[in-house]
Amino acid sequence: MTETPGCAYASGVNASVLPAGTFVMDGATRYMSWSDELYAIHGYKRGEVVPTLALTLSHKHPGDLPRIEAVNAELFAHGGHVAIYHRIIDAQSHEHRVLTAGEAVLDDAGRLASVSGVMLDLTSTIQWETELAARDAVRRAMATRGTIAKAEGLLMGRLGIGSDEAFRLLTSFSNNRNVKLAGVAQALVSLADNPAEAPALGAMIDELRLRRQEPVPAAKAGRPGRTTGS
């Protein structure tokens, strides 16, 4: 079998080089030729295993295998191009998120002659995007908590109440207006930061003052991490 050259792709997301391996499968024998990169993606070194279609399928995630087998059946019968995103489990039991693109060629008799293509390992990019999203979520949560704390402090100073009572008033206003708590807090803080909005600020505080005797639904009354309505 002819060895297939390896390749690599640059990710536009995090500017890193993503592992990519190439393959060629003999349509009659189902034996395959893998590039060194494809061995590595599957957790092997060249010479440790003999690549075959059966070995390749054994590394597919059980949740994705039925879909892959259905795609292969169609591809092997009719030829053409395919691209499929799926998961594999390497020899060390590590999960990889990969994109495989290939082409199946039929001979003159309509039998499968070969399948060739490339497998791109997206795992590092997906992990990077997940970590970035998590950091963004933390930053947003911290900003929201800071705004709510400012709004509480404003009410505590204006109404002479404690922190828990200030939070209850903000929650009550949020429930009544069907506005997220973070939005209520932001509106209050924005009014307080603009001297020209003093009348509007006074009106909002007056409305909050009127809610001091109103009960708050039990599901909304707690303060776990100050995340209610954010």
C-alpha positions, 0 to 999 in steps of 0.5 A: 500500500502507498503511504499517504502524506500528512497535512495540517490546517490552521484554525481561524478561531485560535490560530493553532495548527489542527492535526489532520491525517489522510487515508486511502481504502482499497474498495475490495479488501477494505485495507487502508493506508494511513498517514502518520498523523492519522495513526496519531489521531487514533492513538497509535504509531505506524507499525503498531496496527494494520489499518482496516475499515473494521479497525477504523469503525471500532474507534467510532464513538458508539453514539455516532457509529450507526450514523456513520455506517449508514453514510458508508453504505450509501457512499460505497454503493453509489460513490461520491463525496462525503463530509461527516462530523463525529467522535472517535475514541483513540487507543488510550480511551481519549475522545476526539471530535473530528471532521472526515471528508472523503471521496468514493470512486466506483469502477466501470462495473459499479463496484467500489474501487477506493475511498480516500480522504482526510480526517481533521481533529477539531478537539483542541479548537472545540476545547478552546471555544468552550473555555472561552465561552466559560470565561465570558460567562464568568465575566458576565456573571461577575459584572451582573453581580457588581451591578446588582450590588450597586443597586442594592447599595443605592436603595440601602442609602436612599431607603435606610434598609438592609441588603436583604431587604434591598434585594427583595425589593429589586426582585419584587420589581423584577417579578412585577415588570417581568424584567430580569433582575440584572436589567432592573439593577442596571436601569437603577444604576444608570439613572443614579449615574446621570444627574439629569435623570434625578426625577426618573430615579426618584419615581423608580425608588418611590415605586420600589418603596411601595413594594416593601410590604409585598410578598415575594414568591418563594422560588424568587426570594432566595439569593444563591450566588446573587444569580436570580433573574440574571 
